[in-house]
Amino acid sequence: MLRLKTFSVIIHIACWLLFMALPLLFVNGRNGSSSLLVLLASPYYWLFCLTFITLFYLNSSLMFPLFFLKKRYITYAAICVCLLVAVCFLKPFEKLLRNSEGWRSKMAMQIENRQQFEQQRARRDSLFKSGKLPSQFGQRWQGGRRKHFDSISLFFFLMIMALSTAIKTVQQWQLTEQRAISAEAEKANAELSFLKAQINPHFLFNTLNNIYTLAITNNANTAESIMKLSNIMRYVTDDVTENFVSLQSEVDCIVDYIDLQRLRLGSKTTVNFNITGTIAQQKIAPLLFMTFVENVFKYGVSKQHESAIDINLHIADDIITFMCVNPVFERKEHIERTGIGIANTKQRMEHLYPGKHVLNIADDNDQFTVVLTLYI
């Protein structure tokens, strides 16, 4: 932030130095060094510079934000007109030229031309008095000297006001964009926190139900189940608060969960969990695969029918592919209750892996298949 402000200050200083060098294009004569010294010593040079520098920051820092952005357009236009009148009254550029060497030499030439003009005017007046010229022609030449209009100052005024307005408009647009991006990021973080809060209780609730079933049947594996659940809860409470965790931690959690589920399964259900590739320092969103692993045991296990559950994890350099296949039992329950976990997982992947994931879900011939590819 400090670097950005410093860079902005440097840009402003450089632009104003270029602007202050513009009068040299108009007043520099043959003796460049002497003209420069005369220019810098002239109070009208500093009047010229300070007038337009003040106009720039007055418009960008005060007028534009206080009146234009608040839609007080009439007040803003009235102030601009007043400033224009003030610039026309000051005539900073004309006064600068009048006090420069180039302007004085120009005035000398104009005086010489003026003398010739006076001679011609005297000749026309004598012709008019003798009646050789019509009265309308004489009246046309008897007017006073026309006042000079400082058009260059007007041009600088319009340029400075337009430039300051454009710069402030761009800054306001960038600020609006940053606020929108920040609000979107905060919204995404809030949604992720909400989705995690939904996933964790759902997962723990199902696991506790399984342990409860083992306890009321006095199963000898109850203590081991509690230890497995303790490992899972430690992972959920300590690591899931982060957006990304190590892949090894996620795999350990899946292994504990599968071991916990095996304790309650009968001989009719076969569970295969295979890992190919090397687990190194890869990072992954926590509990991303767990939703699908839960569904495998929730809908792929039956006490009356034999079933085979296959869970595979393939790890490459920058690609992780998760696949699980299971038969589908209790079809009505699957249709009614599947949704929260998978829907939340899809939303999390949209936030955490935008354009970097592919999820294919197939439900054909009572066989449910999930293939999730992550590009990390």
Beta strands, then each sheet from edge to edge (+ up, - down):
strand 1: 245-246
strand 2: 269-276
strand 3: 283-284
strand 4: 307-315
strand 5: 319-327
strand 6: 357-364
strand 7: 367-375
sheet 1: 1+ 3-
sheet 2: 2+ 4+ 5- 7+ 6-
end
